[in-house]
């Protein structure tokens, strides 16, 4: 776009310059064209937590991370809703690019240096420092405020993100020393190969907070729990919900949304519901007993808007989904009634009957939506999870909206965070780019979530000194550790109502079910093959391997990537439940009838959780297939 605007005859002369001019409301501003690399439409962005108000987010521009500032907010002006005319000026200062969001781009204008005037003395404050001069054109009828791009894009007090990303990479590598030769310190052949292909592979646990996707290094994640109501701690900061006792340890529970200064998960859903139903409420207020066809346009508009939200909403809560199903049924009745209405040629009585039916259905819809709003706070936490992480020598539970998946991401897919200051010590370790930059994952470091002194105060305020000491990781090797035994971590998943577990060390990543290509004459337990970041891998039906009835995939279907006899393989499961630590004392050997069943010795034990109320079948993935099945998989792997 910029090249089209700048024609050869317009190039600046020795005593002039070119200004790319843009609008903020009715005012015209300009940057020297030498600092403007390109002009783009507003791209998809990821929001950054705890950044200055004018930081709109970050985006991927041809593989590079681009921070984007709202220039209105940068100048202390009122923000405006983005329109079709909104554009982003990509500014390049010494090789560092910044996107500046503006209301609209006007043109490229050639001006002489003698047409620049200094800013008037009345212009004071921080904004004055951004102004390079005032340009008067058309005998003063057109005024352009020329800006200094370097000063507009500069951020006082920011730090270079290179140190943060270096620490992130170093921490991840240092915790993988078990993959090195202990005597020589050299990497194994596998790691060397990975390094040649794209660097160290980092295992990350990704999760959702609002519309943004974040991730922690797998090494920092101890387990993932369902949300329970914690015991409140008097005088605790707002983001600390309280403490839970988990296997003898006092675990502080922090709401990550509050820590990031976001509205609550329940409030967001309630607001979305209210917005989706506002057109129905407006139509019902305007509806009257003697309606005309024009009066029904509001019902058509309301049903279309609500349909989109109802189709998109999904929850693990049976209570909420029952309300949504009820509202969806009422809304589809309205859609059906409105379809082809103009061609029906209804008489006055039939039309009035239809109108009464629509009004009654509209009232039922509004009632269901209000019931949803009243129920969402009590039930939406069934979708949330607590990620337990190591933080400054303590264990910390973080409440997130959803846990998405476990990913293996190479170094070359991780970039430095933009040079943007972040408040309260909360900062990014890096940004991972997937799907050609269309998916951005913000990488967090656990070390700067909460200050160590804050964690120590929480521990001191716990119910008693013994529990407070147990809170610290360093005490895991004392008497308590002797009593409960060593803890092992498992990823648990569901097949129907049965829960299974695989040691987390055996899992390479967990993905959503993507496109699978069926292979001819493959065994029936083979779903097909899929492309995993350029590598073709076989995908197996775990249900078929376990002789269970087939089931169509759904929103919660996942593929667990494991290594089966040297072959990277995907196992399709109904859903992934959580990451769980189980004491060895709570793992019983499999029943004798199973352990003596020859080739089917894939059960390594039975995990007992919640005092034995919950039983988890623990699998030995290396023996999950019979010899015949393994042979068939080997042939398929060689074929692909």
Number of C-alpha atoms within 10 A of each C-alpha: 8 16 11 7 13 17 10 8 6 13 15 16 11 8 9 15 18 20 23 24 21 24 16 16 13 8 11 17 22 27 24 20 22 14 19 20 16 15 19 15 13 20 14 14 18 22 19 20 20 18 18 16 11 18 23 21 19 24 24 21 17 9 14 13 22 20 25 27 24 21 22 18 17 20 14 12 12 9 12 13 6 13 10 9 11 17 21 23 27 22 25 18 17 8 7 12 22 26 30 25 27 23 22 21 20 14 14 23 19 18 18 14 13 9 12 17 14 11 17 10 7 7 11 10 7 11 14 16 14 18 21 20 20 19 22 16 12 7 7 9 7 11 15 22 22 24 22 17 23 14 15 19 21 14 13 9 8 12 14 13 19 16 12 18 21 14 13 19 19 11 15 19 15 9 11 11 13 9 15 14 11 10 6 7 10 13 16 11 11 9 16 13 13 13 16 9 13 13 16 20 21 21 20 22 23 21 22 16 19 16 9 16 19 23 25 21 22 19 17 21 20 18 19 21 19 15 18 13 11 16 15 15 16 10 9 14 13 11 15 21 21 22 23 18 13 10 14 14 21 24 27 26 26 25 22 20 19 16 19 17 12 15 11 17 21 18 13 14 17 20 12 14 20 18 14 20 23 15 21 24 18 13 20 18 9 11 18 13 9 11 15 14 10 8 15 18 12 17 25 18 14 23 24 16 16 23 17 11 17 17 11 7 13 13 15 14 15 11 15 21 16 13 18 23 14 15 24 20 14 21 24 15 16 22 19 10 15 17 11 9 13 9 7 9 9 12 8 12 9 11 18 16 11 15 23 17 15 22 21 13 18 25 16 16 26 20 13 21 21 17 14 23 20 12 16 21 15 13 18 18 22 16 17 22 22 24 27 22 22 17 21 19 14 19 22 26 29 24 25 23 23 19 24 19 18 23 20 15 20 17 15 14 17 22 19 19 24 23 16 21 20 17 12 14 13 19 25 24 25 25 24 23 22 16 8 12 18 14 17 23 20 26 25 19 21 20 17 15 19 17 13 15 10 12 20 16 12 23 23 15 15 22 13 10 12 12 17 19 17 21 28 20 15 11 13 17 11 10 10 14 15 10 10 16 16 15 14 15 17 24 23 20 23 16 18 13 8 10 17 22 27 22 18 18 11 16 18 20 19 23 19 16 19 12 10 14 13 14 15 7 8 14 15 11 17 24 21 21 22 20 13 12 9 7 10 14 20 25 25 23 21 22 18 17 16 13 10 12 9 10 13 6 13 10 10 14 18 23 24 26 23 22 14 18 13 9 14 16 23 31 19 25 23 21 21 24 19 19 23 21 21 20 19 14 13 18 19 14 14 18 11 8 7 14 16 11 10 9 13 15 17 20 20 20 19 19 24 19 16 8 8 10 7 10 16 21 20 24 19 16 19 15 17 19 20 16 12 10 14 16 12 14 24 16 11 19 16 8 8 11
